[in-house]
Amino acid sequence: MQVTAAVVRAKYAPMSLERIELEEPRPDELLVRLVATGICRTDAAMRDGKRPVPQPVVLGHEGAGVVERVGTAVTGFRPGDHVVMSYNFCGHCPPCDDGHPAYCDHSITLNFGGQRPDGSVPFRCDTGERVHGDFFGQSSFATHALCHQQNAVKVPDEAPLELLGPLSCGIQTGAGAVINALRVGVGASLLVSGSGSVGLAAVMAARVVGATTIIASDTNPARRELALELGATHAIDPVAENTVEAARRITGRGLDFAFDTTGIPAVFRQCIEALGPCGTAGYCAIGGPEFSVPMPDMMNNGKRVMGIVQGDSVSARFIPALVALHAQGRFPFEKLLTFYPFERINEAMADMEAGRVVKPVLRFPAG
């Protein structure tokens, strides 16, 4: 079928809206008509060649839409179902079997390969040119996408579908880091470095689980204000105030948990130094090939460091839980979103990169 897609054809260049051919769903695939999709900084990084995703390619990995057709081997989904498309995984390697599909043995190939495992691609131009896709098992920067049974998540028909796409990556990552990976508990203290969509989702999740000291750190005053609105008990400017000293002053002894979303090695080291005894610091972004750790401090105080992907979430369970929390008014992630029509995708991407918006979401034409 003919679809309209945003195609990346050169590093650092705007995406071009093109009419291209999308294959029919294979036995294990679903054809989804997009209602909306979030834009994530990972999309910008892949556009710019930060990882070797082949071009031309259709990116996008926070899609939400309506199932139009299902492959012959698909079970549990039917046309008309409302779905959110999350990250892809194999479902049968040791991490998947152990309930940690975000760390699937084949995660890089399945999410960043730009093609199916057999080397085929879902898109072609009228000229026959191959256009890479299957990005995160979906490539949702298009009016229609093919996804796989394992990375489609059914959501209630009454849920506001145009809001839900960002739950599948950025917001899932922040909330899951707090709830699933770090396991922040009632009465705990937490520092969140960076108040973008991931960091603010972590702040909201910390409030949900009952953390009583939630410190948001960001250089942007508007982001600090939003963090306080969403549940942070304190907000600090890391330029004006030493983060480690502020955390120790606020807690009196150091933090139980810290979560870095910036990927800046010096910032993550501050997260570690701000921990109290037996504290845990997690991170979900990579700003360099390595970072240093204060080894005597970590050993003597039993501190731990944790890398976190997708919030260590099992999307089929976690995304519906976040939808239910939102319906109860306890997880107001809609306050992070700014909407754009699909044809303004490059403007939306630029606004995100410039920090003018927290989470841009593209709306697709109805029908």
N, C-alpha and C positions, 0 to 999 in steps of 0.2 A: 504494500500500500504506500501511497505518497504521504509523507509527513513533512512538517516544517521543523527544522532543527538548527541549533546554533553550533556551527562547525568551527573548531580551532584549526587554523591552517598555518600559523606561524607563531613562534614564541613572542610574548609580550605584545601581540597584536590583537585588535578587537576581533571578537567572534563574528562570523557572517551568518545571517539567517538564510537558509537554503532549503529548497524543496528537494528531498532525496527519498529513495526507496527504503522501506523497512520490511524485512522478511516477515513471513507468517510465523507464529509461534511454533517452536519445536515441541516434542512431546512433554518436556519438563518445564516449559515456559508459559508465562501469562502475557497477554497483550493488555496493556493498561493505557487508558486515555488520561493524560495528565490534567489535573485540576490546578495544581500549584506545585512549586518546588522551591526549596530554600537554596541559597547560594552560600557556600562554605569557603573559607580561606584555602582549603585543600584544592578546590576547583581552580582558584587563581594560581596556586603553586604548580598544578599540573599543566595549566595553559602555558606557563612560563618555562616549562621544562625542568622543574626542580626534581622530578623523577622521570625516568625515560618512558613515559607513556607515548606510544607512536602517534604521529599525526599524518593526515587529518583525523580528528577525533571529535566525537560528541561527548561532552562531560556531563556533570550533574549527578548528584547522589543523595538528594533529600526529597525524593518525589512522593507525591500523594495523588491518587486518582481512582478511577473506576475501572474494574476489570471488564474488558470487552470480549475476549476469547481466551480459552485455556487449551493447553496441549493435551494430547490423549492420555498422558501418564499423570496428569496433575490431579491431586485429590484435595478436598477441603476448600476449594475455591470454585466459584462459578461466575458467569457474567452478571454484572450488576453489583458485585461486592465492592465495598469501599476498602482501599488498601493504602498502607504506607510502605514504601520500599526502602529497606535498610541495607547494610553491608552484606556482602556475599561470603559464603563459607562452604566447605565441602560436606560437613555433617558426619564424617566417618573417621577422621584422624583422632589421635589421642586427646588433644585439647577439646575438640568438638564433643567427643564421647564423654569427657569429664565435665561438660557444661560450661566451657569457656571458648565458644566459637569465634570470639574476636581475635583469638590467638591461633586460629586455624593454621595448620602446617602449610596450607596452600593460599594463605590470605593475599600475599603480594600478587601472585599470578591471577587469582580470581577477581581482585578488585582494581588492580593497576595494569593488567596486561593489555587492555584495549581490544580484547578479542575473547572468544570462547576458548576453553581448554583445547579444543581440536584445531584451533587456528582460524576458524571462520569468524566473519564479522557480520553484524546484523544490518548494516547500512551500505547502500551503494548509490552512486550518482547515475543519472541517465546515461552518462558516457561509459559506465561500467567501472569507474574508479571506486576502489574500496574505501570506505570511511569507517574508521575504527569506532568501537562502541563497547557495550557490555561493561562500562565503567561502573565499578561497585555493583556489578550485576544488574544495571539498569540504564545508565545514560539518560537521565531525566531532563536534560536541556533540549527537549523535543516535545511536540504535541502528543506523541505516543511513544511508549517504551516497552521493550521486552524485558521482563524480569524472571526470576526463577522461583519455584515454589518455596525454597528454603529462605529466601530473603524478602518475601512478601508477608506483610503483617495485616491481618484483617482488623478493621476498626468499626465501631458501631455506626450505623447509617445516620444517626442523629448527631454524631460528633461533627464539628465544623471542619470539613476536610481541607479547606484552603489554609488552615492554620497548622496542619499536622505534619507536613513534610520535615521541618527542622527537628522534629522529635527523633528522626531516624539517624542522625549523626551528631551535630553540634550539641543539641540540648540533651540527647541521650548520653553523650560523652561526659558532660558536666554533672548531670544528675546521677548518672551511674557511678562516676568516680567516687562520689560521696556515699551513695547507698550500697553499691555492690562491691567496689574495690577497697576503698578505705574503711568502709563500714563504720562511719561516724555514728555515734550513739547519743542518747539523751544526756544532756549536761556537758557535752564535749566542747572543746574549743577548736576552731578551724580558721586558718588563714587562707584566703583565695587570692592569688596574685594574678591580676588581669581581669578586667570586668567586661569582656566581650560576651558573646552568647554562651560560650562554654562556662566561663567563670560565673556569670549571673545565674545560669542553670544550677551550678554548684551551690550558690548562695541560697536559692529557693529550696533546693533539696535539703540543705542543712537545716533550714527552718522546719521543713516537714518532719525530719527525724528527731527534732528536739534539741539540737545543739544550742547552747545558751550563750556562747561567745562566737560570733561570726564576723571576722575581720576581712573587709574587701580592700585590696590595694590596687590603685590605678592612678595614672598621671592625669587622666581626663576628669575634670570636676563634675561634668554631667553624668558620667558613668558612675562616679562615687555616689552621687545623689540617687541614681536609679538603684544602685545596690542597697542603699539604706531603705528605700521604698519597698524593695523585694524581700527584705529580711535580715540584712546585715545589721549587726549591733554597733559596729564601728567601721569607719572608712578612713583610710590613710593615703596620703600622697607620698609615694616612695622617693620623690625628689626632695620634698621639703622635710621629710622625717625619716630617720633610719628605721627600716622595717623591723630589724631584729630587736632594737631597743623598744620600739612601739609595742611589738607583740609581748615582750617580757613585762613591760609596764602594764599593759591591759590585763594580762593573765596572772601576773604575779610570780610565775614560775616557768613560763614557756608553754608552747602549744602542744595539744594532743595530736593535731593533724595540720598539715599544710598541703596545698594543692596549687601547682604552678601551671598556668595556661599560656605563658608567654614564650616558652622555649628559650629564654635567655639564660645561659649558664650561670651568670653572676646572680640573677634573681633566684634561680633554683637553689644555689648555695645558701642564700639568705633564708630560704624556706627551711633548709636543714638546720642551720644555726639557730633559728627561732624556736625549734622544737624543745619541749621539755623531755625529761627522761622517758624512755620507751615510746616516744612519739614517732609518727610515720609521715613521710613526705612523699607525695605522688606527683607525677608530671605527665602531660599528654601531648606536648609539642616538642619539636626538636629544632633548636636554633644553631646547633653546631655539632661536630662529630663526637665531642666528649665534654665532660664537665668534671671539676675537681670536687672532692668531698673531704671534710675535716675528719680524718680517720680516727685520731684519739678521741675526739668528741663523740663520734658515732659509736665507737666500741664502749667507751666508759659509761655512756648513757643509754645504751641499748637502742639507739635510733635506727630506723629502717627507711629504705628508699624503694619506691615502687613505680615502675613504668605502667601506664594505663592506656589501653586502646579501647575506644568505643564504650568507655565506662564499664568494661568487663560485663556487658549486658547481653542477655539472651533476648533479642528484640521482640520475639513473639510473645514473651511474657511482660517485658519491661515497658514497651511502648503502650500497650493497653492500660497498664497501671498508671502511667503518666497522664493518659487521656482521662482516666477516672478521677485522678487528683485535680486536673484542670476543671472538670465538670463540677467538682465540689468547691471550686474557688480557692483551692489550696496550692495551686501551681500555676500562677498567672503568666505563663510564658508569652502570651499574646502581646505583652507590653514590650517585648524585645523586637517585634516584627515591624518592618516597613514594606509596603506592597508596591510592586511595579508590574505593568503589563509585560508579557514575554518579549515583545519587540524592543524593550528598553533594557535588555540584559546587560549590555556593556556599561550603561549608565549605572545600573544597580551594582555591578562589580566594582566600578570606580568609587562609588559612594562607600562601599564596604571597606575598600583598601585605604581610603582617606579617613576612615573613622567617623564619617558623617552619619552612618546608621549602624545599629548593632547587628541585626540579622535581616538582610533583604530577602524577600520572597516574591517569586515570579508567579503571576496569575496567567492562565491560558484561556483562550476564548472558549465559551461554552459550546457543547455539541460535538 
